[in-house]
Amino acid sequence: MSSFGDLLGGFATVLSPENLLFAIIGVTLGTLVGVLPGIGPAVTIALLLPVTYGFESPIPAFIMFAGIYYGAMYGGSTTSILLNTPGESASVATAIEGHEMAKRGNARAALATAAIGSFVAAVISTVLLALVAKPIGHLAVSFRATDYFALMVLALVTVTALVGSSLVRGLISLLLGITVGFIGLDAISGQPRFTFGTPTLFNGIDEVLLIIGLFAIGETLYVLSRGLTRPGQVTPLEPPQQGGFMWLSREQWRRSWGPWLRGAGFGFPFGVLPSGGAELPTFLSYSYEKHRSRGRAEFGKGAIEGVAGPEAANNASFSGVLVPLLTLGLPTSATAAVMLAAFKIFNLQPGPQLFDDAPDLVWALIASLFVGNVMLLALNLPLIRVWVKVLQIPRPVLYAGILVFATLGIYSVSGTVTDILIAYAIGVVGFLMRQLDFPIAPTILGAILGPELENQFRRALSVGNGDLSVFVTRPLSLAILLLALLALLLPYTPALVARLRGKDPEDVRKLAFADED
């Protein structure tokens, strides 16, 4: 069957009453957590992972998760524009211009261009996902152990190098995650590793405990310790203007459609590549619009292009992230890593065989992206005043509820107090990591991909009779490893170029930040 026929089958699955209900729950809950600063889709999906143990089929769960992801990205734009508080790092670029628009009395236009741009980019990127996912899956069947090992190295290195302010901190976080992934019995020899003689750890640390501890509990402890519990000052919505369509004037429509398309062009390919999620394409889109668009003179004062482009890139990146996740089993963002853990709950392994083993799930998930974005566009603009009210929820009540929900979720799955204590111990580690500015995403990816990385490494060595040159004799593996090396050196490139030109790297950095300011 062609991809088009498969996609039609996916729509038939999603449009059933039960799955439509889960789609509505997902986009509504996603928008809610996106509006609330500091929570985000990864935390929400992590909290809901224990709930999925009661699902008979994985399809409703993943339809809900996709809706949460998209809804959270849209909700993050609401917080950025009205409160100047990005809920996710990918919404920082939107806050720069969106809040300035709101202060000038154009909050409705900023919210509208964010919502419509998200919808346009999501449709474009989802079409691309439907077209390329199956061919890439078929291509991946020919990959060998050395290729998979190289791909995992590339994913881990690039996410580590491109996320966070320090490469050293990122690598330490990555090694911590890989070490956690090695806890338990060795898959080949059966010897316990890092268990300290405790039988409880023979099966390793459950990924659900790790994710809930690092994201939900760690984030809650960090917010409470920093005193970030008071709602911020929300910029009020101005009365609707006469004329125009969907809160945008004809001139604003004309200035927005180009950034929407260009943002989708930035977001999808960078989502496919292991670049750490949506942060990089959103800032690339913002930088491009700032220096190339016709409205660049307004940047810093509320340019609509600075909202339209980054929001489109933000949403398009998610469809791109699904390409390596579904076809290769490689998560390239923290939220994708949480979704990979959800696949394992249902005993599914994303990769080349997923399109043969669970085609209904794959195409229902892709079709749900179309349906979810239509729901978001239909629900969010009319209900914008409801989401503004949500911003006034007392933070102590909110984060106390997160802790209670996380604790109940862990206990409902395991039924043991030991797992709760492990999760809170992990939460303390996550809190310390945030305090010391260590990124969380490399830890999650390292813990999830670490065991499989080891398995592919051993398999490749077994085929090569213990010869390490097996990783560089195959051209594809060598090319991927060289890309990983390039990604590792990329953060040092500006300083190296500055030294070669005889300039002080610190002066170059100050000039760059001055230009952005």
C-alpha positions as CSV (number, residue, x, y, z in Angstrom):
1,M,0.0,0.0,0.0
2,S,1.2,3.5,-0.8
3,S,2.0,6.1,1.9
4,F,-1.2,8.0,0.9
5,G,-3.3,4.8,1.4
6,D,-1.6,4.2,4.7
7,L,-2.3,7.7,5.8
8,L,-6.0,7.4,5.0
9,G,-6.1,4.3,7.1
10,G,-4.5,6.3,9.9
11,F,-7.2,9.0,9.6
12,A,-9.9,6.3,9.8
13,T,-8.3,5.1,13.1
14,V,-8.0,8.6,14.6
15,L,-11.5,9.7,13.7
16,S,-13.1,7.1,15.9
17,P,-14.9,8.6,18.8
18,E,-12.5,7.1,21.4
19,N,-9.4,8.3,19.7
20,L,-10.9,11.8,19.0
21,L,-11.6,12.1,22.7
22,F,-7.9,11.3,23.5
23,A,-6.8,13.8,20.9
24,I,-8.9,16.5,22.5
25,I,-7.6,15.6,26.0
26,G,-4.0,15.8,24.6
27,V,-4.2,19.2,22.9
28,T,-6.2,20.7,25.8
29,L,-3.8,19.3,28.5
30,G,-0.8,20.3,26.3
31,T,-2.0,23.8,26.0
32,L,-2.6,24.0,29.7
33,V,0.9,22.9,30.6
34,G,2.4,25.0,27.9
35,V,0.8,28.1,29.3
36,L,2.1,27.3,32.8
37,P,5.8,28.3,32.8
38,G,8.4,25.7,33.6
39,I,6.4,22.5,33.1
40,G,6.5,21.6,29.4
41,P,5.6,18.5,27.4
42,A,8.4,16.3,28.7
43,V,7.3,16.7,32.3
44,T,3.6,16.1,31.4
45,I,4.2,13.0,29.3
46,A,6.5,11.7,32.0
47,L,3.8,12.1,34.6
48,L,1.3,10.3,32.4
49,L,3.6,7.3,31.6
50,P,2.3,5.3,34.6
51,V,-1.3,5.9,33.4
52,T,-0.5,4.1,30.1
53,Y,0.1,0.8,31.9
54,G,-3.7,0.5,31.9
55,F,-4.2,1.0,28.2
56,E,-5.0,-2.1,26.2
57,S,-3.8,-0.5,22.9
58,P,-0.9,2.0,22.5
59,I,-2.7,4.0,19.8
60,P,-4.9,6.2,22.2
61,A,-1.8,6.9,24.4
62,F,0.4,8.1,21.5
63,I,-2.4,10.2,20.0
64,M,-2.7,11.9,23.4
65,F,1.1,12.3,23.7
66,A,1.3,13.9,20.3
67,G,-1.5,16.3,21.2
68,I,0.3,17.2,24.5
69,Y,3.5,18.0,22.5
70,Y,1.8,20.2,20.0
71,G,-0.5,21.9,22.5
72,A,2.5,22.6,24.8
73,M,4.4,24.3,22.0
74,Y,1.4,26.5,21.3
75,G,0.7,27.2,25.0
76,G,4.4,28.2,25.4
77,S,3.8,31.0,22.9
78,T,0.9,32.4,25.0
79,T,3.1,32.6,28.0
80,S,6.0,34.2,26.1
81,I,3.8,36.8,24.5
82,L,1.6,37.8,27.4
83,L,3.9,37.2,30.3
84,N,7.4,37.4,28.7
85,T,8.2,34.1,30.4
86,P,9.0,31.3,28.0
87,G,7.8,27.9,29.2
88,E,10.3,26.1,27.0
89,S,13.7,27.2,25.7
90,A,12.3,27.0,22.2
91,S,9.9,29.8,23.0
92,V,12.6,32.3,23.9
93,A,12.8,33.8,20.4
94,T,9.0,34.3,20.4
95,A,9.1,36.2,23.7
96,I,11.6,38.7,22.3
97,E,9.3,40.2,19.8
98,G,5.9,38.8,20.9
99,H,5.9,40.6,24.3
100,E,7.0,43.8,22.7
101,M,4.0,43.5,20.3
102,A,1.7,42.9,23.3
103,K,3.0,46.0,25.1
104,R,2.3,48.0,22.0
105,G,-1.4,46.8,21.9
106,N,-0.9,44.0,19.4
107,A,-1.2,41.0,21.7
108,R,-4.1,39.5,19.7
109,A,-2.1,39.8,16.4
110,A,1.0,38.2,18.1
111,L,-1.1,35.3,19.4
112,A,-2.9,34.8,16.1
113,T,0.3,34.7,14.0
114,A,1.7,32.2,16.5
115,A,-1.3,30.0,16.2
116,I,-1.8,30.2,12.5
117,G,2.0,29.8,11.9
118,S,2.0,26.8,14.1
119,F,-0.8,25.3,12.1
120,V,0.7,26.0,8.7
121,A,4.1,24.7,9.6
122,A,2.6,21.6,11.3
123,V,0.6,20.7,8.1
124,I,3.7,21.2,5.9
125,S,6.0,19.2,8.1
126,T,3.5,16.4,8.7
127,V,3.0,16.0,4.9
128,L,6.8,15.7,4.7
129,L,6.9,13.2,7.5
130,A,4.3,11.0,5.8
131,L,6.3,11.1,2.6
132,V,9.8,10.3,4.0
133,A,9.1,8.1,7.0
134,K,8.4,4.9,5.2
135,P,11.3,5.2,2.6
136,I,13.7,6.0,5.4
137,G,12.4,3.0,7.4
138,H,13.0,0.7,4.4
139,L,16.5,2.2,3.9
140,A,17.3,1.6,7.6
141,V,16.7,-2.2,7.1
142,S,20.1,-2.3,5.4
143,F,21.9,-0.7,8.3
144,R,24.5,-2.8,10.2
145,A,25.6,-2.8,13.8
146,T,28.4,-0.4,13.1
147,D,25.9,2.0,11.4
148,Y,23.6,1.9,14.3
149,F,26.4,2.4,16.8
150,A,27.6,5.4,14.8
151,L,24.1,6.9,14.6
152,M,23.7,6.6,18.3
153,V,27.1,8.3,18.9
154,L,26.0,11.1,16.5
155,A,22.7,11.6,18.3
156,L,24.3,11.6,21.8
157,V,27.2,13.9,20.8
158,T,25.1,16.4,18.9
159,V,22.4,16.8,21.5
160,T,25.1,17.1,24.2
161,A,27.2,19.7,22.2
162,L,24.3,21.8,21.0
163,V,22.2,21.9,24.2
164,G,23.3,23.9,27.2
165,S,25.9,26.6,27.8
166,S,28.9,24.3,28.4
167,L,30.1,21.3,26.4
168,V,31.9,19.9,29.5
169,R,28.8,20.0,31.6
170,G,26.9,18.4,28.7
171,L,29.4,15.5,28.5
172,I,29.3,15.0,32.2
173,S,25.5,14.8,32.1
174,L,25.7,12.3,29.2
175,L,28.2,10.1,31.0
176,L,25.9,10.2,34.1
177,G,23.0,9.0,32.0
178,I,25.0,6.2,30.3
179,T,26.2,5.0,33.8
180,V,22.6,4.9,35.0
181,G,21.7,2.9,31.9
182,F,24.3,0.3,32.8
183,I,22.9,-0.4,36.3
184,G,21.6,-3.9,36.5
185,L,22.6,-7.3,35.2
186,D,24.8,-7.4,32.1
187,A,22.7,-8.7,29.2
188,I,25.5,-11.1,28.0
189,S,27.4,-12.3,31.1
190,G,24.6,-11.9,33.7
191,Q,27.0,-10.1,36.1
192,P,25.6,-7.3,38.2
193,R,26.9,-3.8,37.5
194,F,26.7,-0.7,39.7
195,T,24.1,-2.5,41.9
196,F,26.2,-2.3,45.2
197,G,25.0,-5.8,46.1
198,T,21.3,-4.6,46.2
199,P,19.0,-7.1,44.5
200,T,16.5,-4.3,44.0
201,L,18.8,-2.8,41.3
202,F,19.4,-6.1,39.4
203,N,16.7,-5.1,36.9
204,G,18.2,-1.6,36.6
205,I,16.4,1.7,37.3
206,D,13.1,1.9,35.5
207,E,13.0,4.6,32.8
208,V,9.7,5.9,34.2
209,L,11.3,6.5,37.6
210,L,14.3,8.2,36.0
211,I,12.2,10.5,33.8
212,I,9.7,11.4,36.5
213,G,12.5,12.0,39.0
214,L,14.6,14.2,36.7
215,F,11.8,16.2,35.1
216,A,8.8,16.4,37.4
217,I,10.4,16.1,40.9
218,G,13.6,17.9,40.0
219,E,11.9,20.8,38.3
220,T,9.5,21.2,41.2
221,L,12.2,21.3,43.8
222,Y,14.2,23.8,41.7
223,V,11.2,26.1,41.2
224,L,10.3,26.1,44.9
225,S,13.9,26.6,46.0
226,R,14.2,29.7,43.7
227,G,11.1,31.2,45.0
228,L,9.5,31.2,41.5
229,T,6.0,30.8,42.9
230,R,4.3,34.1,42.2
231,P,2.4,34.6,39.0
232,G,3.9,37.3,36.8
233,Q,2.3,40.4,35.4
234,V,0.1,39.4,32.4
235,T,-0.2,42.0,29.6
236,P,-3.9,42.6,29.1
237,L,-5.6,41.7,25.7
238,E,-6.7,44.7,23.7
239,P,-10.3,44.9,22.3
240,P,-10.7,43.2,18.9
241,Q,-9.9,45.5,16.0
242,Q,-12.3,46.1,13.2
243,G,-11.4,44.6,9.8
244,G,-8.9,41.9,9.0
245,F,-9.4,38.2,9.5
246,M,-8.6,36.0,12.6
247,W,-7.2,39.0,14.5
248,L,-4.7,39.9,11.7
249,S,-4.9,42.8,9.4
250,R,-4.2,42.5,5.7
251,E,-0.7,44.0,6.2
252,Q,0.0,41.5,9.0
253,W,-1.1,38.6,6.9
254,R,1.2,39.8,4.1
255,R,4.2,40.1,6.5
256,S,3.5,36.7,8.2
257,W,3.1,34.2,5.4
258,G,6.7,34.3,4.3
259,P,8.1,33.7,7.8
260,W,5.6,30.8,8.3
261,L,6.9,29.0,5.2
262,R,10.6,29.8,6.0
263,G,10.1,28.7,9.6
264,A,8.7,25.4,8.4
265,G,11.8,25.1,6.2
266,F,14.1,25.6,9.1
267,G,12.2,23.4,11.6
268,F,11.6,20.1,9.8
269,P,15.2,19.3,8.7
270,F,16.7,20.4,12.0
271,G,14.1,18.2,13.7
272,V,15.2,15.2,11.6
273,L,18.9,15.8,12.4
274,P,20.0,15.1,16.0
275,S,20.3,18.8,16.9
276,G,18.7,18.8,20.3
277,G,15.1,19.6,19.4
278,A,13.5,22.9,18.5
279,E,15.9,25.4,20.1
280,L,18.4,25.7,17.1
281,P,15.8,26.1,14.3
282,T,13.8,28.7,16.2
283,F,16.8,30.9,16.8
284,L,18.0,30.3,13.2
285,S,14.6,31.4,12.0
286,Y,14.6,34.5,14.2
287,S,18.1,35.4,13.1
288,Y,17.2,35.0,9.5
289,E,14.1,37.2,9.8
290,K,16.0,39.8,11.8
291,H,18.6,40.3,9.1
292,R,16.7,39.5,5.9
293,S,13.0,40.3,6.2
294,R,11.4,43.5,5.1
295,G,10.3,44.3,8.6
296,R,13.8,44.0,10.1
297,A,13.8,47.6,11.2
298,E,11.1,46.8,13.8
299,F,13.1,44.0,15.4
300,G,13.5,44.6,19.1
301,K,10.3,46.8,19.1
302,G,7.7,44.1,18.2
303,A,8.2,42.7,14.7
304,I,5.6,40.3,13.7
305,E,8.1,38.3,11.6
306,G,10.0,37.6,14.8
307,V,7.0,35.7,16.1
308,A,5.7,34.1,12.9
309,G,9.1,32.5,11.9
310,P,10.2,31.0,15.2
311,E,6.8,29.6,16.1
312,A,6.5,27.9,12.7
313,A,10.0,26.5,13.1
314,N,9.1,25.3,16.6
315,N,6.1,23.3,15.5
316,A,7.7,21.9,12.3
317,S,10.6,20.5,14.3
318,F,8.3,18.1,16.1
319,S,7.3,16.3,12.9
320,G,11.0,16.2,12.0
321,V,11.9,14.7,15.4
322,L,9.4,11.8,14.7
323,V,11.4,10.7,11.6
324,P,14.5,9.4,13.4
325,L,12.4,8.2,16.4
326,L,10.0,6.1,14.3
327,T,12.4,4.9,11.6
328,L,15.7,4.4,13.6
329,G,14.6,4.4,17.2
330,L,16.7,7.5,17.9
331,P,15.3,10.2,20.1
332,T,16.8,13.6,19.3
333,S,15.1,15.6,22.0
334,A,14.1,15.1,25.7
335,T,10.4,14.8,24.9
336,A,11.2,12.2,22.1
337,A,13.2,10.3,24.7
338,V,10.2,10.2,27.0
339,M,8.1,8.9,24.1
340,L,10.7,6.2,23.4
341,A,10.2,5.1,27.0
342,A,6.4,4.9,26.3
343,F,7.1,2.6,23.3
344,K,9.0,0.3,25.5
345,I,6.1,0.1,28.0
346,F,4.0,-1.4,25.2
347,N,6.9,-3.7,24.2
348,L,7.4,-1.9,20.9
349,Q,10.8,-1.0,19.5
350,P,10.8,2.0,17.1
351,G,13.0,1.4,14.1
352,P,12.8,-0.1,10.6
353,Q,10.5,-3.0,11.7
354,L,7.9,-0.7,13.4
355,F,6.2,0.0,10.0
356,D,5.7,-3.8,9.6
357,D,5.0,-4.7,13.3
358,A,2.7,-1.8,14.2
359,P,1.6,0.0,11.0
360,D,-1.8,1.1,12.5
361,L,0.0,2.9,15.3
362,V,2.5,4.6,13.1
363,W,0.0,6.0,10.6
364,A,-2.6,6.8,13.3
365,L,0.1,8.9,15.1
366,I,1.0,10.7,11.9
367,A,-2.7,11.3,11.1
368,S,-3.3,12.6,14.6
369,L,-0.8,15.4,14.0
370,F,-3.2,16.8,11.3
371,V,-6.3,16.3,13.5
372,G,-4.6,17.7,16.6
373,N,-3.5,20.9,14.8
374,V,-7.0,21.5,13.5
375,M,-8.3,21.2,17.0
376,L,-5.6,23.6,18.4
377,L,-6.5,26.2,15.8
378,A,-10.3,25.8,16.5
379,L,-9.9,25.8,20.3
380,N,-7.2,28.2,21.3
381,L,-8.0,31.5,19.6
382,P,-11.6,31.5,20.9
383,L,-10.5,30.3,24.4
384,I,-7.5,32.7,24.8
385,R,-9.1,34.5,27.8
386,V,-9.4,31.1,29.5
387,W,-5.7,30.4,29.1
388,V,-4.9,33.9,30.4
389,K,-6.9,33.0,33.6
390,V,-4.8,29.9,33.9
391,L,-1.7,32.0,34.3
392,Q,-3.1,33.2,37.7
393,I,-3.1,29.7,39.3
394,P,-1.0,29.9,42.5
395,R,2.3,28.2,41.9
396,P,2.6,26.4,45.3
397,V,-0.8,24.7,44.6
398,L,0.3,23.7,41.1
399,Y,3.7,22.2,42.0
400,A,2.4,20.5,45.1
401,G,-0.1,18.8,42.8
402,I,2.7,17.7,40.5
403,L,4.5,16.1,43.4
404,V,1.4,14.3,44.6
405,F,0.6,13.1,41.1
406,A,4.1,11.9,40.5
407,T,4.2,10.0,43.8
408,L,0.8,8.3,43.1
409,G,1.8,7.4,39.6
410,I,5.0,5.7,40.7
411,Y,3.3,3.8,43.5
412,S,0.4,2.7,41.2
413,V,2.9,1.0,38.8
414,S,5.3,-0.7,41.3
415,G,3.4,-0.8,44.6
416,T,6.6,-0.3,46.5
417,V,7.9,2.6,48.6
418,T,11.4,1.7,47.5
419,D,10.7,3.0,43.9
420,I,9.3,6.2,45.4
421,L,12.4,6.8,47.4
422,I,14.6,6.1,44.3
423,A,12.5,8.6,42.2
424,Y,12.9,11.3,44.9
425,A,16.7,10.6,45.1
426,I,16.8,11.0,41.3
427,G,14.8,14.2,41.7
428,V,17.4,15.6,44.2
429,V,20.1,14.9,41.6
430,G,17.9,16.6,38.9
431,F,17.5,19.6,41.3
432,L,21.3,19.8,41.8
433,M,21.9,19.6,38.1
434,R,19.6,22.6,37.5
435,Q,21.3,24.5,40.3
436,L,24.7,23.9,38.7
437,D,23.5,24.5,35.1
438,F,23.9,20.9,33.9
439,P,21.5,20.0,31.0
440,I,19.0,17.3,31.7
441,A,18.4,16.1,28.1
442,P,21.8,14.3,27.7
443,T,21.2,12.4,30.9
444,I,17.9,11.1,29.7
445,L,19.2,10.2,26.3
446,G,22.3,8.6,27.7
447,A,20.2,6.4,30.1
448,I,17.8,5.3,27.3
449,L,20.3,4.8,24.5
450,G,23.3,3.7,26.6
451,P,22.4,0.0,26.9
452,E,21.5,-0.2,23.1
453,L,24.7,1.6,22.3
454,E,26.6,-1.1,24.2
455,N,24.7,-3.9,22.5
456,Q,25.5,-2.5,19.0
457,F,29.1,-2.0,20.0
458,R,29.5,-5.6,21.2
459,R,27.7,-6.9,18.1
460,A,29.9,-5.0,15.8
461,L,33.0,-6.3,17.6
462,S,31.7,-9.8,17.4
463,V,31.3,-9.5,13.6
464,G,34.7,-7.9,13.3
465,N,36.4,-10.6,15.5
466,G,37.4,-7.9,18.1
467,D,39.0,-5.6,15.6
468,L,38.1,-1.9,16.3
469,S,38.8,-1.0,12.7
470,V,35.4,-2.4,11.8
471,F,33.9,0.9,12.8
472,V,35.8,2.9,10.1
473,T,36.1,0.3,7.3
474,R,32.4,0.8,6.3
475,P,32.0,4.1,4.5
476,L,28.6,4.9,6.0
477,S,29.8,4.3,9.6
478,L,32.9,6.3,9.1
479,A,31.0,9.3,7.6
480,I,28.5,9.3,10.5
481,L,31.4,9.2,13.1
482,L,33.1,12.1,11.3
483,L,29.9,14.1,11.6
484,A,29.8,13.3,15.3
485,L,33.4,14.6,15.6
486,L,32.4,17.7,13.7
487,A,29.5,18.3,16.0
488,L,31.7,17.9,19.0
489,L,34.1,20.5,17.7
490,L,31.4,22.9,16.5
491,P,31.1,24.9,19.8
492,Y,34.8,25.7,19.7
493,T,34.7,26.9,16.1
494,P,34.0,30.6,16.8
495,A,36.9,30.9,19.3
496,L,39.2,29.0,17.0
497,V,38.4,31.3,14.1
498,A,38.9,34.3,16.3
499,R,42.3,33.2,17.4
500,L,43.3,32.5,13.8
501,R,42.3,36.1,12.9
502,G,44.3,37.4,15.9
503,K,41.2,38.5,17.9
504,D,40.4,37.8,21.5
505,P,37.6,35.2,21.6
506,E,36.1,36.9,24.6
507,D,35.8,40.2,22.7
508,V,34.1,38.3,19.8
509,R,31.6,36.8,22.3
510,K,30.8,40.2,23.7
511,L,30.3,41.7,20.3
512,A,28.0,38.9,19.3
513,F,25.9,39.4,22.4
514,A,25.9,43.1,22.0
515,D,24.5,42.7,18.5
516,E,21.7,40.5,19.8
517,D,20.8,43.0,22.5
